[in-house]
Amino acid sequence: MNENEKPEVQLTGKDGNANAFAIMGACRKAWQRAGNNMNEWKAIQEKMMNGDYNHLLCVAMEHFEVV
């Protein structure tokens, strides 16, 4: 994967009450599908968990193309 490309993850339309764990799970799957290094995912996941729900969403948008 090109380092400027972000894996696509769909966070809308599946569950109106998406919780943090569902978002992280969807992001993890998208990360794996894109063939990225899972050690890098662990660092992203830690960053996601290092704040509130809004922080988690901001980190997701930083690392993923949210559709």
Number of C-alpha atoms within 10 A of each C-alpha: 9 5 5 7 11 17 19 17 20 14 18 12 8 9 9 8 8 12 10 16 10 14 18 19 12 16 25 19 13 19 21 14 11 14 11 14 10 12 9 10 16 12 10 20 18 11 14 21 15 12 11 10 13 11 14 21 16 12 18 21 14 12 18 18 15 16 10
